[in-house]
Structure formats: structure tokens, C-alpha cells
Amino acid sequence: MAYNETLAQRIRNVVADRPNVTERKMFGGIAFMAGGNMFCGVVKDDLMARVGADQFDAALKRPHARPMDFTGRPMKGMIYVGPTGAKSDGDLQAWVAECLSFAESLPPK
């Protein structure tokens, strides 16, 4: 399954100054990791965002966000952001910063 390489490159540009960020292919797309914890990724044309259980409901209220239901069952703390929701650089940077902050609050793997 292909993923939006342009969106992946935009994420790379946002996190370029972070040496602890790595990439891994998963979920049929690509995931970005900080300290071994996934914080965001790209599946098809969607931004996959790990916001955490505490911010899940608030994140779903934002435009173009929906539960991540990769397996047919929503994953608590994970959402998809449709292409329009990450179209501007500012919107993408905000999502990535929020997700990165959550992942960095977790113990490293």
C-alpha cells in the first residue's frame, strides 16, 4: 500500500533538527518515532497522529480529524487527519509538535 511521499517529506522537514527522530514502515505507510515511540506517520494520504488518550476527544473536535480505525476498531489516542487538515505548513507543524510532545513524555523504548 502506497503512502503520500510528499506529506512524509513535509514531516521530515518539520523534524529535520531532531536527531532522535527515526522512521519505520508500518501500518502500510510510514511512521516517525522519537525515542522509539511512534508520534505520527502517513497512511495513504492521511496524517496519522498519536495524541494520547487524554487529548483524544479534543483532537477529534478539530477539523478533518477522525478516529484511527486501521483494524476496524478505533485506536484510543490515535487519529487520522485528512489531507485538508494538514495542507498548510502551520497546520502540519502544529499536529507534529503536539504528537512529538506526547511521544517525548513517554519512557524511551
N, C-alpha and C positions, 0 to 999 in steps of 0.2 A: 504494500500500500504506500503510495507516494505522499509526501508532505510538502507544504509550501516552503520551498527553499528560500524564497525572498523574505518571508517572515522569520525564518530561522536566522538568516544573516542579519536582519534588523535586531534580533535579540542578541546575537554575538556582538554587534556594535555597541549595544547598551551596556553589556557586561565586560567589554574589552579590557578594562583596567582592573579586573578582579582575577588575580592569579589562582584563586581557589575554585573557580568555576570550570566544570568539565561537561562533556556531552556524552550521551549514551543513546543508542537507538532502542526504543521501547514503545509499546502501545501502537505499533505500526507507524510510528513517527520518530521524533527526536525529543529527548528530554535533556534539560540543563540541570546540573547538580551543583550544590555548594556544600562542601564538607561531606560529600557522599549522600546528601539529602536532595531529592528532586524538588525544584521550586517552580519550574514552568517548562513548557515544551510546545511542540507543534504537532497536531494530528490533522491530517488533510489540510484544510485552510483555517482551522481554528487554533487559537491560543489556548493551551491547556495551562490552567493556573492553580497552583496549590496555595490556598489562602488560609487553611486551617479551619478546624471545627468552630472556633469562636467567631470567626469572621465570615463563615459560610453564608448565613442568611442575609447579612448586609451586602455581601458581594453579589448575591443573586438579584438584588434590587437595582443593581447598576445596569445601564443599557447594554444590550446584546449579550448578557451573561445567562447561562443556563447550567443546570447540574451536569456534571460529567457522568455519563451513563454508558461508559465504554462496554460494559458487560451486560447491559440491560438493567442494571441496578445502580442507582446513583451512589457515587462515592463521596461520603461526607468529607468536607474540607477541600474538595476538588471541583473546579468548574471549567466549562468551556466558555471562551469569549469568541463570539462570531467575528468574522473579518472586519466588519464595520466598527466594532468596539475597540480594535487595536490599529485602526487605519492611520491615525495621526501619530507622530513620534511622541507627543506628550502623553497620549493615552497609553501607548505601549510602555513607555518609561515608567508611568505610574503603576501599571499592573506588575511589571517586572520588579520594581522596587518593593512593592508590597509582598510579593511572593518570596523574594530574596530575603527580606527581613524575617519572614516567618521561618524559612528554612535555616537561617543562621541562628535562630533562637533554639533550635533542636540540637541535641548532642551529635557530634560528628560520628559518622559510621566508619 
